[in-house]
Amino acid sequence: MTDQKTRSNNWRQTLSIYLHRRAITLFFLGFSAGLPILLVFSSLSFWMREADVSRSTIGFFSWIGLAYGFKWVWSPLVDRMPLPLLSTFLGRRRAWLLLSQVVITGSLVGMAITDPALDLWTMALFAVMVAFGSATQDIVIDAYRIESADKNLQAALAATYMVGYRLAMILATAGVLSIAAWFTVNEGTYDQYPWRMAYLIMACCMGVGIITTLMINEPAEPPRQELELRAKQWMADNAHLPGFIVHTAGWLYGAVICPFMDFLIRYRWHALLILGLISTYRICDVVMGIMANPFYVDLGYTKQEVAAISKVYGVIMTLVGAAIGGVLMVRFGVMKILFTGGLLAAVSNLLFAFLAGVGHDIAWLTVVISLDNLAGGVATAAFIAYLSSLTNVSYSATQYALFSSVMALFPKFLAGFSGVLVDSIGYASFFTATALMGIPSLVLILLAWKLKVASADERKP
């Protein structure tokens, strides 16, 4: 009886971490981070398909997402450079966060007033601005999450961030479709006005992130590492050079070179294995996700049907998946749940291949979307916690941006060819192929897990 009571108390303590102030803050920041991304991918692809834009063009449009793959390029600026005036009043992290959110909001308004049927180039320009603003916001939020709490809270922060993120993604897909459907007069005829209203409302929803940014506290300045002493020593030894050159070189060393050197020094050749794991973990979801909405359109599902199922069952299973992932990581460790999430994400793609054979069936669409969201919630929460565990808090923004960029770059490049692939082999074979893309990441997780255990054994006295 005592053991059962102890176990009950342990689970109660585990679940109580979700009520921590930082965990609640990350929920709202996660919402702000999750809202823009699908507005330039999934929902935009639905809009463009209704506007009779070709599948191949929609696929190539997904290359806009390469902004997420290259965010490590400007992450040192975000990590170190204060913004005039804003940083004085808000602090460095909050200043960059507010700037990125304003850029996203304004660019969403631009997308709303542009018709892809008439002006694809202008739509692409505003979508690129949303993507760059969103990628910059991600850099800051990731750094804030890592700097604002100890490692024992990171799994909870990852889970609440993921819940907010996925809820926003549901709003940016099911919500957008529902709003567009509400303003649609004739379902069979394309009209830009419903999409304009939907995207204007999404721009207003970015107010959640802006209000959160204005209310939270700036995290404490992290300690700088011994590596940076070399830069200071170099600056002292070369004080005879022009001051601009000395200070610029020293800043670049500390902001750009030190974060990458720190990662390589800590993990040595294991760094290549880790980067390989990161670059392949979400590849099956990213490549498949671009064609999901065109797939629904081609099977004859209406906006209302997709929106209703995603909004109800998708939200529930996302919440369940993220919460389960967070609790299981606390109880069983990150690597076990990372492998489980990767396996579930790959298998869930096979359900779409099955749905392609079934055709228009509301019941099966419900099952597929529900299980896909459950798998996505577990996998993403585990992946965020894993990336956070790799990061040195002194270089949080730059290193996490590097990791998440590696995650996005290769999958999003392949996703650009998704429309061509569907045209060539059909939806069923395409979804099966994306499921098989998950196998390399599972192998790499097992290898990384084995090396992590071996390293821990070596450090034992």
N, C-alpha and C positions, 0 to 999 in steps of 0.2 A: 504493500500500500504506500509505504514511504517512497519507494523507487518511482512508482507511478506519479506521485505528487511532485517529486523532484523533476521528472521529465516534463510534466505539465507546466511547472514554473519556468523551466528552461525554454520551452516553446513560447511561453508568454513573454519572457524577456527578449527573445529573438524577434518577435513580432512588434514589440514596443519601439524598436528602432525607427519604425516608419513615422512615429509621432515626433521625432526630433526636429527642432527648428530648421536645421539645415536641410533635412530631407524634404520638408514642406516647401522650402524655398526652391529646391531643385525641381520639384514638381512643376512650378510655374515657369521656371526657366526652360525646363524641358518642353513645355507647351510652346513657348516662343521659338525654340529651336526646331521643333517638328512641323510647325505650320507651313513655312515657305517651301520646303523641299519638294513636296508632291504637287505644289501649284505650278512648278516648272517641269514636272515629269508626268505623273499619272493623270491628274485632272486636265492638264494642258493637252495630253495626248487624246483624251476623250473629246475635248473641245475641238481639237484640230481634225479628228476623224469625222466628227459631225459636220465640220466645215469642208469636208471632202478633200482634205490634205492626204496625200498618199502615205501608206504604211512605211515605205522606205524613208520618206522625208521625216516622218515622226521618229523613226529610229535614229536618224542622224541628228535630229534636234536634241536627243538625249546627251549628245556630247557637250551640251551646255554644262552638264554636271561635272565635267572635268575640272571646273573651278574648285570642287571639293577635293579633287586629286592633286591639285597644285597649291593648296593653301599653306603648305609648309614654306613656300617661297616668301610670303609676306608675314608669316607668323612671328619671325624675330622682331619685326617692327611692332606688331601688336603686343608682343611680350615685353618689350623694353621702352618703346618710344612713347612719351606722354603727348597727349593732344593739347594744343593751346587752349587755354580758358577752361575747357571741359574737364581736363584732368585736375586742374586747380580746385574746382568745386566738387567734383564727384570722385576723384581718384582715378588711377590709370585703368584699372579693369572696367569700372562702371562707365567711364568716358567712352572707351571703345565699344562697349556693349550698347550704349545709347545711340552712338553714331551708326552702327550697323543696323539697328532696328529701325531708325529713321529712313535709311537708304532702302531697306526692304519694303517698308510701308509705302514710300513714294513710288517705287518701281512696280508694286502690285497695282497701284492706281493707274500707272501707265499701261500695264497689261490689260486692265479692265476696259480702257477706252480704245483699245486696238483690236481690229478684226483680223484674225489670221487668214481668212479667206481673201482679204484684199491687200494685206501688208504683212507678209511673213517676216521681212527684215526688221521692221520696227518691233514686232512681237519678240523676235530673237534678241534684239538689243535690250529690251526691258527684262526679259527672262534672264539674260546674262547678268544684269545688274542685281536682280533678286538673288541669283546663285552666288555672286561674289559677296553680297551683303550677308547672306545666310552662312556662307563658309566662314566669314570673319566673325560673325556672332558665335558660331560653333567653337572657334579658337578660344574666344574669351570665356564662354561658359564652361568649357572643358577645364581650362586653367582655374577658374573660380571654384569648380567642384573639387579639384584635387587640392587646392590651397586652403580651402575653408574647413576641412575636417580631417581627422586622423584616419589612418588606413582601416581601422576597425569599423568605420562608418561608410567606407567607400562602396561596399556592396549594397547597402541601403540607399545611398545617394544614387547609385546607378539604377536601382530598381524604380525609385520614385521619379527620377529623371526620365526613365523609359516609359513609365505610365503616362506622364505628361506629354512626352514626345509622341507616343502612339495615339493618345487621344486627339492631339492636334492633327496628326496624320489622317485620322478618321474624319475629323472635321474638314480637312483639306480635300478629302475625296468624297465620302458619303455626304458630308455637309454641303459641299459645293454642288454635288449632283442634285441634292434635294432642293437647294435654293434655286438652281437653274431650272429644275423641273417645275417649281412653284410659279416661276415667271414665264414658263413656256405656254404659248397659246395653242400651237399646233405641233405635236410631237414629231410628226413626219417631215416637218419643214425646218431647215436650219435658220436660226435667228441669233444674232450676236447679243441682243439686249439681255436675255437671261444670264448669259455668262458674264456680261459686264456687271450686273447687279451682284452676282455671286462673288466675283473677285473684289469688288468694292467692299463688301461685307468682310471678306478675309483680311483686307487691309486694315479695317477697323479692329479686327480681332488681335492684330499685332499690339494693340494697346495693353494687352495683358502683360507682355514682356516689358514694355516701356514703363508701366506702373511698378512692376516688380523691381526693375533696375533702379528706379528712383527711391524705392523703399529699403532695399537691402544695404548692408554695411560693406565697405571695401575690405577685402581680406588683408591680413597682415602681410607685409613685404617678406617674401621668402628669403632665407639666407643664400648667399652666393657661395659657389664652390671654390675649392683650392685651385682648380684649373684657371680661374679668372685672375689669380695672383700673377700668373705668367703675363697676362695682358698688362696689368698694372706695372709689373717690373719692366716690361718692354717699353711702356710709355715713359717710365722714369729714365731708362737707359738712352732713350732717343729724344730727350727733351730739347735737344739742340735743333731738331727738325721743326718745320712750321707747325704751329699748334693745331691747325685744322687737320693736317695729315695724321698727326699723332693721335688726336682724339677720335677721328673717324676709324683709323685702323684698330685702336683699342676697343671701340664700341663694336665693330664688326666681329672681332675675335670673341668678345664676351657674349654677344647676342646670337651669332650664327655658328661659329666653329665650336665653341664650348659645349652646347647642347648635343651636337652629333658626336663629338669626341667622348663625352661622358657616357653616352649609350654604348659606343663601341668598346670603351675601356671596361665597363661593367659586365658586358655579355660576351665580349671577344667574338670567336667564330660562331657562337650560338646566335649572334645577332642576325645572321643570314637566315637561319632556320625560323627565327621569330618573325622576320619581315616576310618570309614566304608564307607562313601561317596567316599573318594579318592580311596579305594580299589576296588570299583565296577563300577566307572564311565565309564572306557573304556573297561570293560570286554567283551562286545559284539563284539567290533572291534578287540581286540587282539586275542580272540579265533577263530573268523571267518577268520582273515587275514592269518593265517598259511596255510589254505587250499584253499585260493583263486586261487593261481597259479596252484596247482595240479588240481583244478576244471577246469580251462581253458584248461589245457592239456588234461584232460579226455573228455572234450566236443569237442575236435578236433580243437581248435583255435591255429593258428600258432603264433610264436614269433612276426612276423611282424604285425599281426592283433592286438594282445594285446598291443604291443608297440605303434603302431600308434594311437590307441584310447586313451591310457593312456597319451601319450605325448601331444596330441592336446587338447582333451576335458577334460582329467583329470587335466592338468595344468591350463587351463582356470578356471574350476570350483573350484579348490583349491585356486587360487588367489582370486576369487570372494568370496568364503566362508570365508577365513581368513580376508579379507578386511571388509566384511560385519560384521563379528563378532567383529572386533576391533572398528568399528564405533558405532555399536549398544551398545557395553559395555559402551562407553563414554556417550552415550545419555540415556541409560535405566538402567545401572548398570550391575554388573557381574552376580548376581544370576539369573535374568530373562533369560539371554542369556545362562548361564550354563545349565538351565533346557531345554531350546529350543534345544541346541546342543545335549544334551543327548537323547532327544526324536527323533530328526532327525537321529542320528547315529543308534539307535535301529531299526527304521522303514526302514532305507536303507538296512539292512540285509535281510529283507523280499523280497527285489527286487532280491537278489541272489537266493532265494528259487524259485521265479517266473522264473528266467532265467534257473534254473535247469530243469524246466518243458518244457520250450521253446526249449532248445537245442542250436545248433550252429546257431546263428542269430546275424549278425554284428550290425544291427540297435538297437536291444535290449541291446546288450553288451555296446554300446555307451551310451544309456540312463542310464543303471545301474552304469557304472563307473563314469559318470558325476555326478549323484545325490549322489553317495557314497562319492566322493571327496568334493562336496559342503558341505555335512553334516559333514564330517571329518574336514574341514577347520574351520567351525563355532565352533564345539565342542572343538577342541583342543586349539584354541585361547582363548576361554572362560575358559578352564580348567587351562591353564598356568597362566592366570591373577588371577584366584581364588587361586591357590597354592601360587603365589607371595604375595597375600594379607594376607596370613596366616603367612608369614615369618617375623621374627625379623631380621632387617638388620645386627645386631651384630653377628648373627649366620646363615647367609644366606646360606652358602654352606652345612652345616650339616643339618639344618632343611629342606631345599628344597630337599636335597638328601633323607631324611627320607620320605617326602611326596611322591616324585616320585617313591621311592622304594616300598612303600606301594601300589601305583597305579599299579606297574608292577608285584609284586610278585605273588599274587593269580591268576590273569588272565593268566600269562605266565605258571604257574604250570598247570592250567586247559588246556591250549593250547597244552601241551604235549600229551594229550589224544585225540586231535582233529582227528588225522588220524584213530585211533581205532574207534571213534564214527562214522565217515563217513563210514567206512567199515561195521558198524553194522546197521545203520539206513538210510544211503544214504544221498546225498547232500541236497535235499530239506528239509528234516526233520532237518538236522544239522543246516542249516541256520536259520530255524524257531526257533530252540532252542536257538541259539545265540541271536536272537532278543529279546526273552523273558528274557534273562539274563540282559537286560537293565532296567527292571522294578524296581528292588530294589534300584538302584541308583537314579531313579526319585523320589521315595518316600523319600529317605534320603535327597535329595536336598530340597524338600518342607519342611521337618522338620528343616534342617539347616537354611533355609531362614526364617522360622517363628521365630526361636530362635534368629537369628541375628536382626530381626526387634524388638523383645521384648527387647533385650539387649540395642539396640539404644534408645528405649523409656525410659528405666530405667535411662539412663545417662542424659536425658533431664532435665533441671532445672524445 
